[in-house]
Amino acid sequence: MKTVVYPGSFDPVTVGHMDLIRRAAGLFDHLVVGVLVNSEKKTPLFSLEERVIMLKDACKNIPNVSIESFNGLLIDFVRAKGADTIIRGLRELMDFEMELQIAQVNRVASGGIETIFLPTDPRYTNVSSSVVREYARYKVALPDFVPENVLKVMIEKGIVESKKQED
Ligand code: PNS
């Protein structure tokens, strides 16, 4: 059975992530979505628990996907899951430059864990968690960028305002 790991911060999970999860789940026996516990680069919009719950909800109809959190090095998490492959999405050239370097280091440091890149569907090239967070700073929702359950949570928590019905 081939298990692969799709790691990320998922703060929050976007429709771009969901497209990748579905496609990767179709290619392998089991996909473990690894949610990074502490992302050093930003103040998270959602706690780890919230990110995991929202991902579980969004993936509930994809049978061979499981959601787990991890701390520390990604390669250690991949090994712990009995996997030897990492999945990452590429939206643009800038992603590739960064991701190539990380994939090369991870492979050498782990003695062989490979990274497979999946190109983002062109519909989601401009979709990112960071844009969702930036708009949320102004209480503005981006309904096309996040799964329905995430939008619902963002509205319920008052992170964004629900769009007023036009009369
Ligand atoms: O969604 P993101 O923030 O682009 O995901 C980045 C992630 C989680 C894949 C990366 O930060 C990561 O692997 N962190 C774990 C620590 C680690 O292994 N670092 C070495 C590779 S940079």
Backbone and ligand atoms as CSV (ligand in chain L), in Angstrom:
chain,resi,resn,atom,element,x,y,z
A,1,MET,N,N,0.850,-1.207,0.000
A,1,MET,CA,C,0.000,0.000,0.000
A,1,MET,C,C,0.879,1.249,0.000
A,2,LYS,N,N,0.619,2.124,-0.918
A,2,LYS,CA,C,1.443,3.334,-1.041
A,2,LYS,C,C,0.784,4.502,-0.297
A,3,THR,N,N,1.482,4.939,0.766
A,3,THR,CA,C,1.014,6.095,1.541
A,3,THR,C,C,1.882,7.298,1.210
A,4,VAL,N,N,1.242,8.430,0.964
A,4,VAL,CA,C,1.988,9.665,0.705
A,4,VAL,C,C,1.518,10.746,1.670
A,5,VAL,N,N,2.366,11.741,1.872
A,5,VAL,CA,C,2.056,12.816,2.824
A,5,VAL,C,C,1.945,14.142,2.083
A,6,TYR,N,N,0.861,14.845,2.351
A,6,TYR,CA,C,0.680,16.188,1.798
A,6,TYR,C,C,0.754,17.171,2.973
A,7,PRO,N,N,1.903,17.833,3.143
A,7,PRO,CA,C,2.080,18.696,4.316
A,7,PRO,C,C,1.731,20.156,4.022
A,8,GLY,N,N,1.418,20.883,5.079
A,8,GLY,CA,C,1.171,22.315,4.912
A,8,GLY,C,C,0.699,22.935,6.202
A,9,SER,N,N,0.500,24.255,6.148
A,9,SER,CA,C,-0.008,24.974,7.317
A,9,SER,C,C,-1.538,24.946,7.334
A,10,PHE,N,N,-2.135,25.010,6.151
A,10,PHE,CA,C,-3.594,24.939,5.995
A,10,PHE,C,C,-4.306,25.928,6.925
A,11,ASP,N,N,-3.895,27.176,6.820
A,11,ASP,CA,C,-4.439,28.209,7.713
A,11,ASP,C,C,-5.147,29.311,6.925
A,12,PRO,N,N,-6.332,29.059,6.410
A,12,PRO,CA,C,-7.099,27.810,6.443
A,12,PRO,C,C,-6.913,27.026,5.142
A,13,VAL,N,N,-7.508,25.816,5.127
A,13,VAL,CA,C,-7.521,25.021,3.896
A,13,VAL,C,C,-8.305,25.792,2.827
A,14,THR,N,N,-7.793,25.765,1.590
A,14,THR,CA,C,-8.444,26.479,0.485
A,14,THR,C,C,-9.011,25.480,-0.532
A,15,VAL,N,N,-9.724,26.013,-1.510
A,15,VAL,CA,C,-10.236,25.136,-2.573
A,15,VAL,C,C,-9.085,24.590,-3.424
A,16,GLY,N,N,-7.987,25.336,-3.470
A,16,GLY,CA,C,-6.797,24.853,-4.181
A,16,GLY,C,C,-6.212,23.636,-3.479
A,17,HIS,N,N,-6.100,23.709,-2.146
A,17,HIS,CA,C,-5.642,22.544,-1.371
A,17,HIS,C,C,-6.586,21.362,-1.615
A,18,MET,N,N,-7.883,21.623,-1.571
A,18,MET,CA,C,-8.870,20.540,-1.710
A,18,MET,C,C,-8.753,19.852,-3.073
A,19,ASP,N,N,-8.513,20.644,-4.112
A,19,ASP,CA,C,-8.345,20.065,-5.447
A,19,ASP,C,C,-7.129,19.131,-5.449
A,20,LEU,N,N,-6.062,19.588,-4.817
A,20,LEU,CA,C,-4.850,18.777,-4.762
A,20,LEU,C,C,-5.060,17.497,-3.950
A,21,ILE,N,N,-5.769,17.635,-2.831
A,21,ILE,CA,C,-6.037,16.468,-1.979
A,21,ILE,C,C,-6.819,15.423,-2.779
A,22,ARG,N,N,-7.861,15.863,-3.481
A,22,ARG,CA,C,-8.676,14.920,-4.268
A,22,ARG,C,C,-7.841,14.233,-5.337
A,23,ARG,N,N,-7.045,15.032,-6.037
A,23,ARG,CA,C,-6.241,14.462,-7.135
A,23,ARG,C,C,-5.182,13.503,-6.599
A,24,ALA,N,N,-4.510,13.882,-5.520
A,24,ALA,CA,C,-3.468,13.007,-4.957
A,24,ALA,C,C,-4.097,11.741,-4.382
A,25,ALA,N,N,-5.276,11.876,-3.769
A,25,ALA,CA,C,-5.963,10.703,-3.206
A,25,ALA,C,C,-6.341,9.728,-4.319
A,26,GLY,N,N,-6.548,10.248,-5.514
A,26,GLY,CA,C,-6.875,9.395,-6.662
A,26,GLY,C,C,-5.660,8.668,-7.213
A,27,LEU,N,N,-4.487,9.135,-6.863
A,27,LEU,CA,C,-3.262,8.543,-7.417
A,27,LEU,C,C,-2.627,7.501,-6.497
A,28,PHE,N,N,-2.912,7.622,-5.185
A,28,PHE,CA,C,-2.240,6.750,-4.204
A,28,PHE,C,C,-3.270,6.051,-3.320
A,29,ASP,N,N,-2.801,5.017,-2.601
A,29,ASP,CA,C,-3.724,4.251,-1.754
A,29,ASP,C,C,-4.207,5.066,-0.568
A,30,HIS,N,N,-3.265,5.807,0.027
A,30,HIS,CA,C,-3.603,6.538,1.246
A,30,HIS,C,C,-2.865,7.873,1.250
A,31,LEU,N,N,-3.601,8.914,1.544
A,31,LEU,CA,C,-2.998,10.249,1.614
A,31,LEU,C,C,-3.138,10.762,3.044
A,32,VAL,N,N,-1.994,11.066,3.652
A,32,VAL,CA,C,-2.018,11.684,4.981
A,32,VAL,C,C,-1.783,13.180,4.799
A,33,VAL,N,N,-2.769,13.963,5.202
A,33,VAL,CA,C,-2.584,15.415,5.175
A,33,VAL,C,C,-1.920,15.788,6.503
A,34,GLY,N,N,-0.720,16.339,6.422
A,34,GLY,CA,C,0.045,16.682,7.629
A,34,GLY,C,C,-0.053,18.177,7.904
A,35,VAL,N,N,-0.670,18.505,9.034
A,35,VAL,CA,C,-0.867,19.921,9.368
A,35,VAL,C,C,0.241,20.356,10.323
A,36,LEU,N,N,1.008,21.330,9.889
A,36,LEU,CA,C,2.149,21.782,10.694
A,36,LEU,C,C,1.660,22.462,11.973
A,37,VAL,N,N,2.209,22.014,13.108
A,37,VAL,CA,C,1.757,22.552,14.396
A,37,VAL,C,C,2.107,24.025,14.539
A,38,ASN,N,N,3.382,24.335,14.398
A,38,ASN,CA,C,3.807,25.727,14.591
A,38,ASN,C,C,4.440,26.265,13.335
A,39,SER,N,N,3.730,27.157,12.689
A,39,SER,CA,C,4.319,27.781,11.520
A,39,SER,C,C,5.053,29.023,11.999
A,40,GLU,N,N,6.354,29.076,11.701
A,40,GLU,CA,C,7.160,30.178,12.240
A,40,GLU,C,C,6.905,31.497,11.515
A,41,LYS,N,N,6.349,31.405,10.286
A,41,LYS,CA,C,6.371,32.600,9.452
A,41,LYS,C,C,5.197,33.545,9.655
A,42,LYS,N,N,4.191,33.167,10.424
A,42,LYS,CA,C,3.052,34.083,10.560
A,42,LYS,C,C,2.270,33.805,11.839
A,43,THR,N,N,1.473,34.787,12.218
A,43,THR,CA,C,0.548,34.573,13.322
A,43,THR,C,C,-0.642,33.845,12.727
A,44,PRO,N,N,-0.952,32.656,13.227
A,44,PRO,CA,C,-2.033,31.912,12.588
A,44,PRO,C,C,-3.410,32.557,12.790
A,45,LEU,N,N,-4.239,32.406,11.780
A,45,LEU,CA,C,-5.624,32.877,11.893
A,45,LEU,C,C,-6.414,31.862,12.711
A,46,PHE,N,N,-6.103,30.577,12.487
A,46,PHE,CA,C,-6.806,29.493,13.186
A,46,PHE,C,C,-5.824,28.678,14.020
A,47,SER,N,N,-6.313,28.178,15.148
A,47,SER,CA,C,-5.487,27.295,15.970
A,47,SER,C,C,-5.294,25.974,15.224
A,48,LEU,N,N,-4.342,25.206,15.701
A,48,LEU,CA,C,-4.093,23.893,15.100
A,48,LEU,C,C,-5.373,23.044,15.121
A,49,GLU,N,N,-6.051,23.037,16.269
A,49,GLU,CA,C,-7.259,22.217,16.418
A,49,GLU,C,C,-8.308,22.637,15.385
A,50,GLU,N,N,-8.481,23.943,15.216
A,50,GLU,CA,C,-9.475,24.434,14.252
A,50,GLU,C,C,-9.098,24.039,12.821
A,51,ARG,N,N,-7.808,24.167,12.503
A,51,ARG,CA,C,-7.366,23.818,11.141
A,51,ARG,C,C,-7.605,22.339,10.859
A,52,VAL,N,N,-7.321,21.508,11.855
A,52,VAL,CA,C,-7.512,20.062,11.689
A,52,VAL,C,C,-9.003,19.732,11.553
A,53,ILE,N,N,-9.833,20.333,12.406
A,53,ILE,CA,C,-11.282,20.064,12.357
A,53,ILE,C,C,-11.856,20.478,10.995
A,54,MET,N,N,-11.459,21.642,10.518
A,54,MET,CA,C,-11.993,22.116,9.233
A,54,MET,C,C,-11.541,21.215,8.081
A,55,LEU,N,N,-10.292,20.748,8.143
A,55,LEU,CA,C,-9.799,19.835,7.100
A,55,LEU,C,C,-10.544,18.506,7.145
A,56,LYS,N,N,-10.757,17.995,8.379
A,56,LYS,CA,C,-11.467,16.711,8.517
A,56,LYS,C,C,-12.860,16.824,7.929
A,57,ASP,N,N,-13.507,17.927,8.219
A,57,ASP,CA,C,-14.858,18.147,7.718
A,57,ASP,C,C,-14.849,18.239,6.177
A,58,ALA,N,N,-13.904,18.999,5.647
A,58,ALA,CA,C,-13.847,19.188,4.187
A,58,ALA,C,C,-13.503,17.881,3.457
A,59,CYS,N,N,-12.784,16.972,4.148
A,59,CYS,CA,C,-12.331,15.724,3.502
A,59,CYS,C,C,-13.191,14.526,3.879
A,60,LYS,N,N,-14.306,14.753,4.569
A,60,LYS,CA,C,-15.049,13.630,5.147
A,60,LYS,C,C,-15.572,12.641,4.100
A,61,ASN,N,N,-15.726,13.084,2.861
A,61,ASN,CA,C,-16.226,12.177,1.821
A,61,ASN,C,C,-15.122,11.562,0.959
A,62,ILE,N,N,-13.881,11.774,1.346
A,62,ILE,CA,C,-12.777,11.155,0.594
A,62,ILE,C,C,-12.203,10.046,1.484
A,63,PRO,N,N,-12.524,8.782,1.183
A,63,PRO,CA,C,-12.268,7.702,2.135
A,63,PRO,C,C,-10.794,7.431,2.438
A,64,ASN,N,N,-9.904,7.640,1.471
A,64,ASN,CA,C,-8.501,7.261,1.721
A,64,ASN,C,C,-7.622,8.441,2.159
A,65,VAL,N,N,-8.259,9.441,2.766
A,65,VAL,CA,C,-7.511,10.597,3.265
A,65,VAL,C,C,-7.637,10.665,4.783
A,66,SER,N,N,-6.504,10.851,5.470
A,66,SER,CA,C,-6.579,11.099,6.907
A,66,SER,C,C,-5.837,12.392,7.215
A,67,ILE,N,N,-6.259,13.031,8.292
A,67,ILE,CA,C,-5.701,14.332,8.662
A,67,ILE,C,C,-4.953,14.164,9.981
A,68,GLU,N,N,-3.711,14.602,10.009
A,68,GLU,CA,C,-2.936,14.518,11.251
A,68,GLU,C,C,-2.093,15.770,11.386
A,69,SER,N,N,-1.722,16.087,12.630
A,69,SER,CA,C,-0.843,17.235,12.818
A,69,SER,C,C,0.579,16.736,13.057
A,70,PHE,N,N,1.540,17.596,12.792
A,70,PHE,CA,C,2.930,17.220,13.075
A,70,PHE,C,C,3.739,18.416,13.524
A,71,ASN,N,N,4.759,18.082,14.293
A,71,ASN,CA,C,5.690,19.076,14.794
A,71,ASN,C,C,7.073,18.633,14.361
A,72,GLY,N,N,8.002,19.538,14.254
A,72,GLY,CA,C,9.371,19.139,13.936
A,72,GLY,C,C,9.569,18.963,12.445
A,73,LEU,N,N,10.513,18.116,12.105
A,73,LEU,CA,C,10.880,17.959,10.693
A,73,LEU,C,C,9.853,17.135,9.925
A,74,LEU,N,N,9.579,17.598,8.723
A,74,LEU,CA,C,8.630,16.894,7.861
A,74,LEU,C,C,9.108,15.469,7.554
A,75,ILE,N,N,10.408,15.321,7.308
A,75,ILE,CA,C,10.894,13.977,6.924
A,75,ILE,C,C,10.691,12.960,8.060
A,76,ASP,N,N,10.750,13.434,9.299
A,76,ASP,CA,C,10.510,12.519,10.433
A,76,ASP,C,C,9.038,12.096,10.469
A,77,PHE,N,N,8.164,13.053,10.179
A,77,PHE,CA,C,6.728,12.744,10.142
A,77,PHE,C,C,6.431,11.746,9.016
A,78,VAL,N,N,7.036,11.973,7.866
A,78,VAL,CA,C,6.813,11.086,6.715
A,78,VAL,C,C,7.240,9.657,7.076
A,79,ARG,N,N,8.411,9.529,7.675
A,79,ARG,CA,C,8.892,8.200,8.097
A,79,ARG,C,C,7.933,7.570,9.109
A,80,ALA,N,N,7.495,8.378,10.077
A,80,ALA,CA,C,6.610,7.862,11.130
A,80,ALA,C,C,5.293,7.333,10.554
A,81,LYS,N,N,4.902,7.870,9.414
A,81,LYS,CA,C,3.647,7.423,8.777
A,81,LYS,C,C,3.876,6.220,7.859
A,82,GLY,N,N,5.123,5.758,7.798
A,82,GLY,CA,C,5.440,4.618,6.926
A,82,GLY,C,C,5.406,5.011,5.460
A,83,ALA,N,N,5.627,6.286,5.197
A,83,ALA,CA,C,5.598,6.783,3.815
A,83,ALA,C,C,7.016,7.113,3.353
A,84,ASP,N,N,7.159,7.285,2.032
A,84,ASP,CA,C,8.467,7.717,1.522
A,84,ASP,C,C,8.312,8.807,0.463
A,85,THR,N,N,7.120,9.383,0.419
A,85,THR,CA,C,6.835,10.373,-0.631
A,85,THR,C,C,6.021,11.542,-0.077
A,86,ILE,N,N,6.436,12.730,-0.524
A,86,ILE,CA,C,5.754,13.971,-0.136
A,86,ILE,C,C,5.087,14.542,-1.391
A,87,ILE,N,N,3.901,15.086,-1.200
A,87,ILE,CA,C,3.198,15.752,-2.308
A,87,ILE,C,C,3.196,17.250,-2.036
A,88,ARG,N,N,3.535,18.029,-3.045
A,88,ARG,CA,C,3.407,19.484,-2.921
A,88,ARG,C,C,2.795,20.033,-4.204
A,89,GLY,N,N,2.018,21.089,-4.068
A,89,GLY,CA,C,1.398,21.729,-5.225
A,89,GLY,C,C,2.264,22.883,-5.703
A,90,LEU,N,N,2.224,23.122,-7.006
A,90,LEU,CA,C,2.957,24.262,-7.581
A,90,LEU,C,C,1.978,25.176,-8.295
A,91,ARG,N,N,1.930,26.429,-7.854
A,91,ARG,CA,C,1.040,27.393,-8.498
A,91,ARG,C,C,1.747,28.209,-9.562
A,92,GLU,N,N,3.011,28.481,-9.306
A,92,GLU,CA,C,3.748,29.372,-10.204
A,92,GLU,C,C,5.235,29.100,-10.081
A,93,LEU,N,N,6.004,29.801,-10.918
A,93,LEU,CA,C,7.451,29.581,-10.971
A,93,LEU,C,C,8.129,29.853,-9.635
A,94,MET,N,N,7.657,30.879,-8.945
A,94,MET,CA,C,8.271,31.227,-7.664
A,94,MET,C,C,8.141,30.081,-6.655
A,95,ASP,N,N,6.982,29.410,-6.690
A,95,ASP,CA,C,6.778,28.225,-5.835
A,95,ASP,C,C,7.844,27.195,-6.153
A,96,PHE,N,N,8.068,26.996,-7.459
A,96,PHE,CA,C,8.988,25.943,-7.881
A,96,PHE,C,C,10.394,26.192,-7.356
A,97,GLU,N,N,10.847,27.442,-7.451
A,97,GLU,CA,C,12.212,27.759,-6.997
A,97,GLU,C,C,12.408,27.355,-5.541
A,98,MET,N,N,11.438,27.720,-4.725
A,98,MET,CA,C,11.511,27.416,-3.289
A,98,MET,C,C,11.329,25.922,-3.039
A,99,GLU,N,N,10.334,25.352,-3.671
A,99,GLU,CA,C,9.980,23.948,-3.426
A,99,GLU,C,C,11.062,22.989,-3.907
A,100,LEU,N,N,11.719,23.349,-5.009
A,100,LEU,CA,C,12.784,22.501,-5.547
A,100,LEU,C,C,13.900,22.360,-4.512
A,101,GLN,N,N,14.278,23.500,-3.956
A,101,GLN,CA,C,15.350,23.505,-2.960
A,101,GLN,C,C,14.978,22.644,-1.749
A,102,ILE,N,N,13.759,22.840,-1.247
A,102,ILE,CA,C,13.313,22.082,-0.065
A,102,ILE,C,C,13.261,20.584,-0.380
A,103,ALA,N,N,12.751,20.254,-1.569
A,103,ALA,CA,C,12.630,18.845,-1.961
A,103,ALA,C,C,14.007,18.203,-2.045
A,104,GLN,N,N,14.974,18.946,-2.571
A,104,GLN,CA,C,16.327,18.400,-2.703
A,104,GLN,C,C,16.949,18.165,-1.324
A,105,VAL,N,N,16.775,19.155,-0.438
A,105,VAL,CA,C,17.332,19.007,0.913
A,105,VAL,C,C,16.647,17.848,1.637
A,106,ASN,N,N,15.332,17.784,1.549
A,106,ASN,CA,C,14.598,16.710,2.229
A,106,ASN,C,C,15.035,15.331,1.725
A,107,ARG,N,N,15.279,15.235,0.447
A,107,ARG,CA,C,15.688,13.936,-0.121
A,107,ARG,C,C,17.066,13.525,0.378
A,108,VAL,N,N,17.986,14.477,0.363
A,108,VAL,CA,C,19.354,14.159,0.802
A,108,VAL,C,C,19.366,13.876,2.304
A,109,ALA,N,N,18.706,14.745,3.073
A,109,ALA,CA,C,18.727,14.620,4.542
A,109,ALA,C,C,18.050,13.333,5.012
A,110,SER,N,N,17.081,12.864,4.239
A,110,SER,CA,C,16.329,11.676,4.674
A,110,SER,C,C,16.891,10.393,4.073
A,111,GLY,N,N,17.821,10.548,3.139
A,111,GLY,CA,C,18.347,9.359,2.453
A,111,GLY,C,C,17.341,8.782,1.473
A,112,GLY,N,N,16.490,9.620,0.888
A,112,GLY,CA,C,15.678,9.113,-0.225
A,112,GLY,C,C,14.197,9.460,-0.267
A,113,ILE,N,N,13.692,10.236,0.694
A,113,ILE,CA,C,12.264,10.603,0.610
A,113,ILE,C,C,12.070,11.551,-0.580
A,114,GLU,N,N,11.202,11.134,-1.477
A,114,GLU,CA,C,10.987,11.902,-2.713
A,114,GLU,C,C,9.836,12.893,-2.545
A,115,THR,N,N,9.880,13.961,-3.344
A,115,THR,CA,C,8.757,14.905,-3.397
A,115,THR,C,C,8.188,14.887,-4.804
A,116,ILE,N,N,6.876,14.714,-4.878
A,116,ILE,CA,C,6.193,14.766,-6.172
A,116,ILE,C,C,5.407,16.067,-6.232
A,117,PHE,N,N,5.588,16.817,-7.315
A,117,PHE,CA,C,4.873,18.086,-7.480
A,117,PHE,C,C,3.659,17.893,-8.384
A,118,LEU,N,N,2.537,18.433,-7.946
A,118,LEU,CA,C,1.350,18.436,-8.797
A,118,LEU,C,C,1.061,19.893,-9.183
A,119,PRO,N,N,0.857,20.157,-10.473
A,119,PRO,CA,C,0.545,21.533,-10.866
A,119,PRO,C,C,-0.861,21.905,-10.404
A,120,THR,N,N,-0.981,23.086,-9.844
A,120,THR,CA,C,-2.298,23.577,-9.431
A,120,THR,C,C,-3.204,23.728,-10.646
A,121,ASP,N,N,-4.457,23.417,-10.477
A,121,ASP,CA,C,-5.421,23.671,-11.538
A,121,ASP,C,C,-5.425,25.190,-11.806
A,122,PRO,N,N,-5.397,25.601,-13.092
A,122,PRO,CA,C,-5.333,27.041,-13.401
A,122,PRO,C,C,-6.423,27.870,-12.715
A,123,ARG,N,N,-7.554,27.233,-12.404
A,123,ARG,CA,C,-8.625,27.980,-11.714
A,123,ARG,C,C,-8.181,28.459,-10.344
A,124,TYR,N,N,-7.168,27.782,-9.784
A,124,TYR,CA,C,-6.786,28.096,-8.403
A,124,TYR,C,C,-5.397,28.725,-8.284
A,125,THR,N,N,-4.870,29.177,-9.396
A,125,THR,CA,C,-3.510,29.736,-9.378
A,125,THR,C,C,-3.370,30.882,-8.377
A,126,ASN,N,N,-4.411,31.691,-8.262
A,126,ASN,CA,C,-4.312,32.862,-7.371
A,126,ASN,C,C,-4.920,32.633,-5.991
A,127,VAL,N,N,-5.290,31.406,-5.747
A,127,VAL,CA,C,-5.898,31.087,-4.440
A,127,VAL,C,C,-4.799,30.718,-3.441
A,128,SER,N,N,-4.791,31.402,-2.319
A,128,SER,CA,C,-3.810,31.035,-1.278
A,128,SER,C,C,-4.380,31.343,0.097
A,129,SER,N,N,-3.901,30.599,1.095
A,129,SER,CA,C,-4.337,30.858,2.470
A,129,SER,C,C,-3.929,32.264,2.888
A,130,SER,N,N,-2.773,32.715,2.424
A,130,SER,CA,C,-2.301,34.036,2.867
A,130,SER,C,C,-3.226,35.143,2.351
A,131,VAL,N,N,-3.757,35.009,1.144
A,131,VAL,CA,C,-4.703,36.014,0.632
A,131,VAL,C,C,-6.007,35.960,1.444
A,132,VAL,N,N,-6.442,34.746,1.784
A,132,VAL,CA,C,-7.654,34.602,2.612
A,132,VAL,C,C,-7.440,35.299,3.963
A,133,ARG,N,N,-6.259,35.086,4.545
A,133,ARG,CA,C,-5.967,35.729,5.846
A,133,ARG,C,C,-5.889,37.246,5.713
A,134,GLU,N,N,-5.267,37.721,4.651
A,134,GLU,CA,C,-5.111,39.174,4.456
A,134,GLU,C,C,-6.485,39.848,4.322
A,135,TYR,N,N,-7.394,39.246,3.525
A,135,TYR,CA,C,-8.742,39.810,3.386
A,135,TYR,C,C,-9.488,39.748,4.716
A,136,ALA,N,N,-9.238,38.662,5.459
A,136,ALA,CA,C,-9.924,38.493,6.745
A,136,ALA,C,C,-9.523,39.585,7.735
A,137,ARG,N,N,-8.325,40.143,7.567
A,137,ARG,CA,C,-7.907,41.256,8.450
A,137,ARG,C,C,-8.863,42.429,8.318
A,138,TYR,N,N,-9.504,42.518,7.151
A,138,TYR,CA,C,-10.479,43.594,6.901
A,138,TYR,C,C,-11.910,43.066,6.951
A,139,LYS,N,N,-12.041,41.875,7.517
A,139,LYS,CA,C,-13.350,41.223,7.712
A,139,LYS,C,C,-14.049,40.865,6.404
A,140,VAL,N,N,-13.290,40.796,5.340
A,140,VAL,CA,C,-13.882,40.494,4.032
A,140,VAL,C,C,-13.658,39.016,3.698
A,141,ALA,N,N,-14.744,38.348,3.322
A,141,ALA,CA,C,-14.678,36.924,2.969
A,141,ALA,C,C,-14.337,36.765,1.490
A,142,LEU,N,N,-13.663,35.675,1.173
A,142,LEU,CA,C,-13.426,35.303,-0.227
A,142,LEU,C,C,-14.092,33.941,-0.435
A,143,PRO,N,N,-15.409,33.936,-0.671
A,143,PRO,CA,C,-16.164,32.669,-0.696
A,143,PRO,C,C,-15.684,31.680,-1.751
A,144,ASP,N,N,-15.099,32.177,-2.837
A,144,ASP,CA,C,-14.634,31.255,-3.880
A,144,ASP,C,C,-13.289,30.615,-3.535
A,145,PHE,N,N,-12.656,31.089,-2.478
A,145,PHE,CA,C,-11.302,30.621,-2.165
A,145,PHE,C,C,-11.284,29.482,-1.141
A,146,VAL,N,N,-12.358,29.349,-0.368
A,146,VAL,CA,C,-12.347,28.350,0.709
A,146,VAL,C,C,-13.548,27.405,0.586
A,147,PRO,N,N,-13.410,26.166,1.092
A,147,PRO,CA,C,-14.566,25.260,1.093
A,147,PRO,C,C,-15.705,25.874,1.923
A,148,GLU,N,N,-16.911,25.403,1.613
A,148,GLU,CA,C,-18.110,25.967,2.280
A,148,GLU,C,C,-18.021,25.922,3.795
A,149,ASN,N,N,-17.522,24.781,4.321
A,149,ASN,CA,C,-17.483,24.642,5.789
A,149,ASN,C,C,-16.530,25.654,6.423
A,150,VAL,N,N,-15.468,26.007,5.707
A,150,VAL,CA,C,-14.509,26.992,6.235
A,150,VAL,C,C,-15.149,28.386,6.238
A,151,LEU,N,N,-15.835,28.703,5.157
A,151,LEU,CA,C,-16.520,29.996,5.083
A,151,LEU,C,C,-17.520,30.134,6.240
A,152,LYS,N,N,-18.239,29.019,6.479
A,152,LYS,CA,C,-19.238,29.020,7.547
A,152,LYS,C,C,-18.577,29.322,8.903
A,153,VAL,N,N,-17.466,28.649,9.176
A,153,VAL,CA,C,-16.757,28.866,10.443
A,153,VAL,C,C,-16.276,30.315,10.532
A,154,MET,N,N,-15.762,30.835,9.430
A,154,MET,CA,C,-15.228,32.211,9.442
A,154,MET,C,C,-16.337,33.221,9.740
A,155,ILE,N,N,-17.519,32.958,9.211
A,155,ILE,CA,C,-18.655,33.857,9.465
A,155,ILE,C,C,-19.129,33.697,10.907
A,156,GLU,N,N,-19.270,32.438,11.333
A,156,GLU,CA,C,-19.761,32.163,12.702
A,156,GLU,C,C,-18.850,32.763,13.766
A,157,LYS,N,N,-17.537,32.713,13.503
A,157,LYS,CA,C,-16.583,33.248,14.486
A,157,LYS,C,C,-16.434,34.767,14.386
A,158,GLY,N,N,-17.117,35.378,13.406
A,158,GLY,CA,C,-17.027,36.832,13.233
A,158,GLY,C,C,-15.700,37.273,12.632
A,159,ILE,N,N,-14.974,36.314,12.024
A,159,ILE,CA,C,-13.691,36.659,11.382
A,159,ILE,C,C,-13.961,37.480,10.124
A,160,VAL,N,N,-15.022,37.101,9.419
A,160,VAL,CA,C,-15.450,37.878,8.245
A,160,VAL,C,C,-16.937,38.166,8.382
A,161,GLU,N,N,-17.378,39.172,7.624
A,161,GLU,CA,C,-18.793,39.501,7.677
A,161,GLU,C,C,-19.544,38.735,6.603
A,162,SER,N,N,-20.723,38.288,6.967
A,162,SER,CA,C,-21.548,37.595,5.993
A,162,SER,C,C,-22.039,38.636,4.993
A,163,LYS,N,N,-21.982,38.292,3.691
A,163,LYS,CA,C,-22.380,39.250,2.656
A,163,LYS,C,C,-23.851,39.579,2.811
A,164,LYS,N,N,-24.153,40.863,2.833
A,164,LYS,CA,C,-25.549,41.261,3.034
A,164,LYS,C,C,-26.353,40.975,1.778
A,165,GLN,N,N,-27.574,40.519,2.005
A,165,GLN,CA,C,-28.493,40.230,0.908
A,165,GLN,C,C,-28.891,41.537,0.226
A,166,GLU,N,N,-28.714,41.591,-1.114
A,166,GLU,CA,C,-29.140,42.794,-1.852
A,166,GLU,C,C,-30.664,42.806,-1.928
A,167,ASP,N,N,-31.284,43.961,-1.685
A,167,ASP,CA,C,-32.744,44.056,-1.792
A,167,ASP,C,C,-33.176,44.261,-3.236
L,1,PNS,O1,O,1.583,25.429,3.713
L,1,PNS,P1,P,3.031,25.792,3.836
L,1,PNS,O2,O,3.225,26.785,4.955
L,1,PNS,O3,O,3.632,26.243,2.532
L,1,PNS,O4,O,3.805,24.427,4.261
L,1,PNS,C1,C,5.174,24.455,4.565
L,1,PNS,C2,C,5.646,23.119,5.171
L,1,PNS,C3,C,4.768,22.706,6.329
L,1,PNS,C4,C,5.606,22.044,4.106
L,1,PNS,C5,C,7.137,23.317,5.634
L,1,PNS,O5,O,7.214,24.488,6.405
L,1,PNS,C6,C,7.648,22.153,6.462
L,1,PNS,O6,O,7.868,21.078,5.948
L,1,PNS,N1,N,7.862,22.402,7.766
L,1,PNS,C7,C,8.302,21.401,8.712
L,1,PNS,C8,C,9.743,21.654,9.158
L,1,PNS,C9,C,10.731,21.073,8.157
L,1,PNS,O7,O,10.744,19.908,7.854
L,1,PNS,N2,N,11.580,21.936,7.601
L,1,PNS,C10,C,12.548,21.530,6.619
L,1,PNS,C11,C,12.072,21.793,5.221
L,1,PNS,S1,S,12.014,23.526,4.947
